[in-house]
């Protein structure tokens, strides 16, 4: 099932046209990377997909009610918040369910037998929802993310304002990974990570059950996570249905075919120009030369 449809978009920035009539589709659970030379508009495309900006023409359409998580390492955060409050905000709806469940259980003693049965059933239903959401594993999930990104658990008690730039970027990425989005849009997620933690992030994404599109300059990382490659080429988006190595081989093959076609075209042009030069002034052949020209 297609989650995303990008239909014939065009977009210019600073007087330069980045895309013209570019289209792409992203499918449920698809693991993709977005590649292209510097300046081709990879980060800009992610912002277009996140609806932060709009294309000059064309459409970007998501399936309704899908949660899209976009990595913005420069996002504004209340500096007075603790790291724990910032991260646990992801689970706020679950904490509210727990609070309601506890209120219902506490209210039972004041109710009639009939009401008790109804309220207990309601509270049990909320508890089942919490169990299905792995609510009681939240602490373990947070710990896994914290350690995976190369941080220590005591960071949870630190105010955001005391974090270094690198620690802050890791916390923003960590919250996004905890959020269980239907689609992740990750722009250079390996920034501030060392080799060990890049490897952890790669494994996390490989096992991620939902879809993602990643922009990265780290080739080994892309080789590990990509099942599909979207390449920005000449203002268009080319889809390579295969891993990063498949993309490199197919791209080399396409470039080789284009080069051969260009050489053949240049030979044809030169041959035709020679014919025109030799025959344009001859009465018997001037019409043929004019036709070639």
HELIX and SHEET records of a PDB file:
HELIX    1   1 UNK A   42  UNK A   49  1                                   8    
HELIX    2   2 UNK A   83  UNK A   88  1                                   6    
HELIX    3   3 UNK A   89  UNK A   91  5                                   3    
HELIX    4   4 UNK A   92  UNK A  107  1                                  16    
HELIX    5   5 UNK A  108  UNK A  110  5                                   3    
HELIX    6   6 UNK A  113  UNK A  132  1                                  20    
HELIX    7   7 UNK A  135  UNK A  137  5                                   3    
HELIX    8   8 UNK A  138  UNK A  148  1                                  11    
HELIX    9   9 UNK A  153  UNK A  157  5                                   5    
HELIX   10  10 UNK A  160  UNK A  162  5                                   3    
HELIX   11  11 UNK A  165  UNK A  178  1                                  14    
HELIX   12  12 UNK A  195  UNK A  206  1                                  12    
HELIX   13  13 UNK A  219  UNK A  225  1                                   7    
HELIX   14  14 UNK A  244  UNK A  279  1                                  36    
HELIX   15  15 UNK A  286  UNK A  292  1                                   7    
SHEET    1   A 3 UNK A  16  UNK A  27  0                                        
SHEET    2   A 3 UNK A   2  UNK A  13 -1                                        
SHEET    3   A 3 UNK A  57  UNK A  62 -1                                        
SHEET    1   B 6 UNK A  68  UNK A  70  0                                        
SHEET    2   B 6 UNK A 183  UNK A 187  1                                        
SHEET    3   B 6 UNK A 211  UNK A 215  1                                        
SHEET    4   B 6 UNK A  31  UNK A  35  1                                        
SHEET    5   B 6 UNK A 228  UNK A 233  1                                        
SHEET    6   B 6 UNK A 236  UNK A 240 -1                                        
END                                                                             
